[in-house]
Amino acid sequence: MQKISLVILFFIILVFTHNIYAQDWRNIRTVEDVCRAYPDEMKKMLQTINLDHPGLLKVKKAVESHNLIEACNQLLLYYQTCNNAQYLRKEIPSPSNRRVATTDTLLQNIFVIQNVRGQLPLTADGHRDWYYKGPNNDREWAWLSNRHSQLSEVFETYLETGNPIYAIYVDEFLRDFIIKSMPYPAVKGSDSVWRGLEVSFRSKVLSRIFYGMLNSEYLLPSTRLLMLSSLPDHAHYNRQFHGENNWLTMEISALATVATNFPEYKDAEEWINYSIDTMVESMKNQVYPDGAQTELSSAYHNVSLNNFQLFKEICDRAGKTLPPFFNETIESMYAYIAHAVRPDGNRILNNDGDLGSDRRLILSGAKTFHKSDWEYIATNGESGTRPTDGPSYLFPWAGQLISRSGYDIDAHWSFFDIGPWGTGHQHNDKLNITISAYGRDLLVDAGRFAYTGAVAEKFKPYAISTKAHNLLLFDGKGQGKGPQLTDTPLPKEQWKITDTYDYAYGSFDSYPGIDGKVTHTRFLYYLRGEFWILIDEIETDTPRKIDALWHWHPSCNVEVIGNNVRTTNERGNLQIIPIGTRPWKITLIKGQESPEIQGWYSREYNDYEPNVTSVYSTHVESNSHFVWLLYPTEQVENGIEASIVSKQPNAITIEVSNQKGQMKTVTVPLVKAN
């Protein structure tokens, strides 16, 4: 009886001790601590290691002797002497008391995620609440905070300053997260912690910190072992549950990162081989021959490009050969952004994208591929070699026309979308046009606003709709979905670029909710250095109410003069002049919330403000043409006039004159390819 009581008492002590370790995670600091608190995790971690890998003999002997603590100690010693990931090794800085105010905010677990500031609360067990969705209850906030980019910032500040407070935060943050995220669920999920994109980002952060702090006393032995136990879980997730398109590029590059930085894992060779096969095949399906990523969103094009480039660098370091087309495709993706960039360096704002600068990325590509003409475009001719083609470019697979007057900072620039809908992050915006000139954005896409949370609930339906773009509504209805992909480029009859003008057109005929049928064909004619002519051809089987929408950048001062709408800024202006005698009702809408959202602009995620939308409204009884002059000027100009000289079934000739009496005559073809 006494023997049984002693056994029970011993069992209670063991359970109590384990619970102390498991609950007071902040006291898990040594190898002994983590082995006692989480023996199963440490054993599982050792099972993922190839113990026959060179340098791991002592680890193998300790495992065979069932000495868990010794095996873990020897594993840490191995990493102190191995040659892995030399490119990630960092010199440990000399200690100092230097502080960085912005990073000190992170030490309070205050993070700014997609322009929204929130403080990660603590739970009853002292862990951070890794499922906290921010002040707007936005899933995106939780997802992005679990990518641990904020931890990378603290890590970089430690390397910069040498202040131990930052290194200690990195260590404690990692222990907190890894312990709280156990056990690994090993299923595809979408919660705040175990979702593919977050797993992929963390894999790279864990690698960077593990080797970057290899010689730092502040990354505790327990934390190092927890990292080594978590990395195979991250790799497994990206191997088994990765997505497609730009998601795939991020997740598979993360898998390759773990495989090449930690070749001791048993599955490392299979991971890298699978990564190569999968990434190569994805590139074939994900990038058009003209270099555009098939989602046709400027921001996600760059995501894929960056991860393809990262993957190539990983393979180069590992001595893994990729097929020649892989590098050629990366080059074509750089060429796409180099030729599409605005004069101010910003990328196209289309679909689910943000208006960031591509200048640095283009210059990086120009250096890698020895393209001095890209450098010329990105620097507005300050350096590099002037391109022998251009300045306008047509991407026939993406169906995108970039019109320019030149490469200088004040150049005219426009984006005309006549391509497929895209394979992800789409907006219902075919035939949309955006314009900038004289250093100012003039006609704009409304942007993406947000994906989830309160902002998205309010603005997302508007953002993806035709109503947020420079397009036509028919009986108040906008476009539906279009074809996601194309298997052929635009026929040459559909576009033309010459020294003096650009020409292209596209059509769309899917308008859910309308009675009967309607087809909208938009023809664009850009007379280089002068103006744009748009012709909207409407084919309809019944009378329609038409609304023509023009969205202005928030910085534009907008006024109505007769039938014209124009901006009156000190520098950089545009006039919209309907040509002909058709009566129009013109309404200016700004920041409207009721009866529907209209007149809002989002430069980037969670950042939005009112802008003016000018709405031209009319009725048509049958097939019709609307002709528009879009006339850019540096200063405000009066006396700009336009008239239709002749109208034939296959062309319209237009005469345009300015206040100086200068006259231009252009003929816009209306012949559509079969």
N, C-alpha and C positions, 0 to 999 in steps of 0.2 A: 504493500500500500504506500509505504514511504517512497519506494522507488518510483511508483507511478506518479506520486505528487511532485517529485523532483523533475521528472520528465516534463510534466505539464508546466511547471514553473519555468523550466529552461525554454520551453516553446514560447511561453508568454513573453519572456525576456527578449527572445529573438524577434518576435513579431513587433514588440514595443520598440526595440532598437531600430528595426527596419522602418517603422512608421515615422520615427523621429527624423531619420535620414530623408525619407521620401517627402515628408511634409516641410521640413526646414531646409529647403533646397539651397539656400544661401550658404549653408555650412558644408556643402559637398564640395570640397576643395582639393583633396588629395586623391591619389590613385586608390588608396585604401577606402576612402569615403565613397567613391563612386562604385567601387566593386561591391561594397557592402550594401549600398542603397539600391543598386540596379545590377545585380549579378547576371540576370538573364540577358539584359541588354548588352553587357560587356561580353558575355559568352557568344551571343549572336554576332556581335561585331567581329570577334576573332574568327568565327566560322566563315565570314565573308572574305577573309584574308587568305591569299595563297601562301601558306607557310613554307613552301619550297622556293619562294622567291629569294634571289640572292640577298644576303644580309639578315635574313629572318630566322636563322638557325636557333638562336637562343630563345626566340619567341616560341618556336615550334617545340623545343624541349620543355619549356615551362608549361605549354598547353598539354603536352603528353603526360606531364607530371601532375596535371589538374591543379596547377598553382596559378590561379587567375590573376592575383595581384602581381606576381613576378612576370607573367606573360604581358600584362599591360605596361609594366615598367620597361620591359625590354622593347616593346613596340615603340614607346615614346623615344627611347634611346636610339632606335633605328632611324627614326625621322630626323634626329639631330645630326646624323652623319650621312644620310643618303643624298643623292644628287638630283632628286626630283625637283621640277618646277623652279629652276634657277631664276627664271624671269620674274617670279613672284617674290623672291627673297628680298628683304629690305634690311638696311642697316638700322639697328636700333638707335634712336636718337639719345643724346645726353639729356638727363633729367633737367627740367626747368619748371618755373611757375607761370609760364606764359599761358594766357587764356585767349580764346576766340569767342566773342559774344554770341555769334549765331549758333555755334556748336554748343555753347553752354545752355542754350534753350533746349537742345536735344537731350541734354543730360537730365532735364526735368520731364522727359518723355512727351514733350510738346513737338508735334510734327506738323509740317505744312504739306499736305497731300493734294495735288491738283488745285492749288490756290485756296485750299480750305485748311484752317488752323484748328487743331484739336489736341487734347492731352489724353494720352492713353491712361485710363484709370487702372488701379490695382484691385485685384480680387481678394477675397477673404484669406487665401493662402499666401498672399504676398506676391503672387505672380502678376505681371502685366496682363491686361485683358486683351489677348490677341484677337479677339472676335469683335472688338469695338469698331463701330462703323462710322465714327466721327460725328460731329455736331449735326450733320444733315441726314443721319441714318442712311448713309450711302455705302452699299456693298463695295463699290470701287475704292472707297477710302480704306476699308479694312484690307482688301486685297493688296493694294499698293503699299500699305504700311508693312505688310508681311513679305515684301520683296527685300526689305532691309537695306535700301539705298541710304537711309539715314545712318545706319551703322557704318557703312562705308565712309560717310562723311566724318563721323567721329574718329574712325581709324586713321583717316588721312590727316586729321587735325593732330592726333597723337604723333604721327611721324613728323609733322611739321614743327610741333612745339616741344615734344618730349615730356609734356606734363603727364604724370602718371594717372591723373584723374580721368583722362580720356581712355587710356588703356584699360583701367579698372572697369569703366562702364562697358567697354566692348566685351570684356570677359563675362561680366555679370549678366549682360543682355543675352549673350549666347547660351549661358547655362539656363537662364530663365526660359528662353524660348524652346530649347531642345527638350528639356525636361517636361515642360507643359505640353509639348506637341506629341509626346509619347502616349500610347503606342502608335506607331505608323500604321494607318488603316489598310494600306495596300489595295485600295480600290480607287477608281476614277471618281473624283468628287469636284464640288464647286464651292466648298465652304471657305472661310476666310484664310485658313492655313494650308490645307492640302488641295490646291488647285494648280494646274500645270504651269501657268506663267509664273506664279509665285515660287513654285519649286525650282523652276529654271533659274530665276534671278538669284535665289538663295544659294544654289549650288555654286555659282560663280563667286558670291560674296564669301562663302565658307572657305573656298579654295584660297582666295586672296588673303584672307586674314590668317588662316592656318599657317601658311608659309611666310607671310609677311611678318608675323609675330613669333616665328619659330624660336628665336633667341631671346624673347622677352620674358622676364620673370612674372609679368602681370597676366599672361595667358596661362591660367592654372592647369595643372595636370588633369584634373577632373574635366575641365572644359575641353581640352584637346581630345580626350577620349570620347567625350560626348559628341564632338564634331565628327570623329572617325566612325562613330556608330550611326550617325545620322546621314552621312554622305551616301552610303549604299542605298538607303531608303529613298533619298532624292533621285539617285541614278535609276533605281528601279521604277519609280513613278514616271520619269521622263522616257524610259525605255518602253514601258508597257502601255502608258496612257496618254501619249502625246497627241496633240491635235494636228491640224493641217494648216496650210498657207503660212502666214507670218507667225502663228503660234508654233508651228513645227520648227521653223528656223531658230526660235529662241530655245525651245525645249531640247532639240537635238544638239545644238551647239553646247548646251549645258551638260548633256550626257557625255559628249566628247571631252568637255573640260574635266569632268571627274575621271574619266577613263585614262586620260593622258597625264593628269597631275598625280594620280594615285594608282599607278600600274600594279600595285600589290594586291588590289582586289581581284578575286578569282574571275570575275566576269569582265574585267577591264578590256581584254582583247575582243571579246564578243561585242561589248558596248561600242568600241571605236569602229569595228567593222560594220556593225549595224548602222552606226551614225553616218558613215560614208555612203553606204548604199541608199539609205533613206533620204539624206540631204541631196544627193545627186539626182535621185528620181524626182524629188520635190521641186528642185530647181527647174527641171525640164517642164513641169506642169504649172509652175508658179510665175514664170517670167515670159512675157511675150518676146518675139524676135526683135521688137523695137526697144527693148530694155525696160518696159513698164511692168511692174508687178501687177498681177491680175485682179487684185482687189480695187485697183485704180483709185486709191486714196494716197495722197502724197506722203502723209505721215507714216502709214504702214508700209509703203514702198521703202522708206528709209529704215524701218525696223528690220525688214527682210534683208536689205542690203548690208546693214551693219552686222547681222548675224551670219550671212554668207561670208563676209570678209573675215569675221572672227573665226569661223570654222576653217577657212583656208589657213589662217595663221596657226591654229591648233594643229592641223594636219602637217603643216610645214615643220613645226617644232618636233612633231612625233615621227617625222620621216615617212609620212603616209602620202602616197601620190594620188592626186585627183586628176580626172580627165581634163584635157585642155579646154573644153568648152566651159568648164566651171569658172575659170579665171576670165574667159572671154565674156561670159554672162555678167560677171561682176563689173567688168569694164562697161558693158552696155547699160547697166543700171546706173552707173555714175554718169554716163553720157546723157541719159534721160534727164537727170536732175540738173546737169550743167546747162542743157539747152532749154529747159523749162523755167529756170529760175527768173524771178522778177528782177528788175533793175536795182532794187534796194537790197537784194540778197535773200529775200523771203521766198519760200516755196509757194506753189499753188495751194490755195485753200479750197479743198473739195472733198466731198463725202465726209467721213468721220476723221477729219484732220485738224491740225492746229497751224497757226500762221507763224511758225518758227523760221529762223534763218538757215539756209542751206549752204551759206558761203564757206564756212569752215570745212564742211564735209566735201564740197566740190574741190576745194584746194587740196585736201588730203588725197582725193582721187586723182587730181591732176599730177600730183607729185609721184604717186604710185605708178601711174600708167604713162608718165612723161607726156602729158597733154597740155602744152602751153596755151592752146586755144581755149580750153576750159578755164584756165587761170585768167585769161583775158576777159572772158565773159563775167566771171565771178568778181573781178576787181574793177569792172567798168573801164577796162582798157589801160589801167595804171601799170600793169605788168603782164607778161605773157605775149603771145602772138595772135594777131587778129585772125579769127576763123576765115577760112576760104569759102565757107558756105554761110547760110543764114542771111540776115539775122532772124528770120522766121523759120519755124520748124514744125513739121507735121509728123505725128507718131501714128502710123496707119493702123496698127493693131489696137492700141489704146483708143484710137479715134479722137485724138486731141490735137488741136491746132494752137500753137503759140505764135502770135503775131507780134512783131517788134518793129520799131523804126530804126533801132540801132542798139548799141551796147552801153551807151552812156547812162549815167544815173537818172537823167531826165527823160529817158526814152519812153515812147508809147509801148505798152505791153497789154496783150489780152490773151485770155484762155477761153477756147470755144470747145465744148464737149459734144461730140457726135459719135461716141463709141458705145461699147456695151455697158451694161449696168454695173458690172463688177462682181467679184466672187465673195465679197464681204464688206461690211461697214458702208453699205450703199445709201445714197440719197436718191430721191425720185427727181432727177435734175437733168435729163438729157436735153441738149440744145441750150444749156445755160451758158452765159457769157459773163466774164468778169474783166474789168479794165483798170489799169493804173496809167498815170502819165505825169510827168514833171515832178516825180518824187512822191506822188500821193496816190493812195488807193481811192478809186472813185466808185465804180460799180462792184459790189462785193457779193460773195456767197455768205449766207448767215452764219455758217459754222456748225459745230456739233453740240455745244452747251454742256451736256453731261449724259452719262449712260444710265445711272441709277440714282435713287435718292430724290429729294424734294425738287431740285433743279430739273432733273430729267422728267419727273412727273409733269412739270409745268411746261417745259420747252421742247422735250425730245420729239413729240409728234410734229411740232412745227419745224424743227431742224431738218428732219428727213423728208419733209413734204415739198412739193412744188412751190408752195406759197412762200418758202424761204429763199427762192432763187429768182433769177431774172428771166422769167418765163411767162407763158400764157396760161390762164385758167379758162376752162370752158364750162359755162353754167355753174361757176364756182368750184369746179372739180379740177383736181390735178392729176398728174401722171400716176400710173401703177408701176409694177415691176417690169423691167425689161430683160432681155437675154443676159445671163450672167457672163458668158464667155463668147468669144468669136473664134472660129477656126480659119478665118480668112481676113486679110487686111482690107482696109477701105479701097474700093476700086479707084484707079487713077482718075476716072472721069468725075469723081466726087470732090476732088480738091486740086488746087494748083497754087504753086508759089513761084513768083517771078521777081525780078529786080524791083519792080514798081508796085506790085500788089499781091495780096493773098486772097484766095477764094476757097470756100468749102461750104458744104451743106449737109444736113442730116434730117431725118424724119422720125416721128413717133406717133403711134396710133392707139395706145392702151390707156384709156381714161375710165377707170372703174366708177360706176355710179351714174354715168350720163346716159341719156336716151339716145339711141341710134349710134351712128359712127362718126368719128372725126379723126382727121389726120393733120398733124402740124408739121410742116417742113420749114426749116429756117435756113436761109442763105446768108452767108457772111461775105462781105467784100471789104477788105482793108486796103485803102490807098496809102502806101507807105509814107509815113511822116505827116499825113494830112487828117484822115478821118475814117470812121467805119460806116458802112451801110449795112443794115439788117433788113431783110425782107422775110416777113412771116406769111407763108402761104397756108390758107385754111381750106381744107376740103371737108364739107359737112353735108349730111343728108337732111338737116333740119335747121331752122333758125337757132342762133346761139347768142348768149350774152358772153362777151369776151372781156377779160381783165388782163391787161399787160402790166406786169410787175417789174419795177426797177428799184433795186435796193442800194442805197448809198452808204458809203463809209460814215461812221459816226462823226468824223472830223469835218465832214462836208456841210457847208451852209447851203441849203436848198431853197429855191423859190420858183414860183410859176409865173411865166410871162406869156400871156395869151395861151397858145397851145403848146408852148415849150416848157420844159423843166430844165433848170440849170443850177450849177453851183456858183457861189460868189465868194470863193476863198481868195486870199491875197495872192496865192500861187498854186497852180494846178487845178484846172477846172474842166468841166464837161457839160455840154448841152445835149439834151435829147429833144430832137425835132421830128415830129411825125410829118411825113411828106404827103401831101394830097389834101383833099377837101373833106375827108371823113370827120364827122363831129365826135369829139371825145369829151368825156367827163373826167376831170383830173382831181384826184384826192391825195393829199399828203398824210401819211399815217406814221406816227412815231411812238414807240413804247406802248402799244395798245395791248390790253389784256382781255377785254370784253368787247364784243361777243366772241371774239377769237383772238389768238395771239397773232400779232403782226408788228413789224417795225422793231426787230431786235437783232443784235449782232453778237456773236461769240468769237473772240479772237483765239481763245484756247479754253480748255476744259474748265468748267466752273467759273469762267470769267465772261460776263455778258453785260451789255449796255444797250440803251435805246439807239436806234438809227432811223433815218427817214426812209420810208418806202413810198415811192410815187406810183400811184395806180391809175392807169389809163383805162377807162371803161367805155364800151360801145356795144352795139348789137349788129349782127350780120344775119341776112336772110338766106344766104347761100354761100357758095365758094367765094373766097375773098383773098386780097393781098393787103398787108400792112407794110408800109415802107418807113424805115426809121433812119435818121441821120444821127450818129453819135460823134459829136465834134469836140475834140479836146483843145484847150488853149492854156497858155501859161497864166495870163491874167484874164479877167472878165472881159469879154468882147461882145459888142452889140452888132446888129446888122447882118447876122449870119442867116442866109436864106437858102432854101432848096426847093426844087420843083421837078416833077416828072416830065421829061422832054418827050418820051415816047414809051408806050407800053405794048409789047408784042407778046404772043403766047410763049415765046422762048427766051425773052429778055426784057429788062426794064432799063431805060437810060435816064440818068438823073443828073441834074445840073446843080452845083453848089457854089455859092459866092460868099465872100466874107466882107467885113467892113472896109477893107482896103480896095474893094472892087476886083479882087482876084477871083478867077472862076475856074472851076474844075468840072469836067464832064466824065462820067463813068457809066459803063454798061455792065449790068449784073446779069449773067446767064441764069435762066430758070429751067434749063433742061436737066432732067433727073436721069441717072443711069438706071438701066433695067436690072 
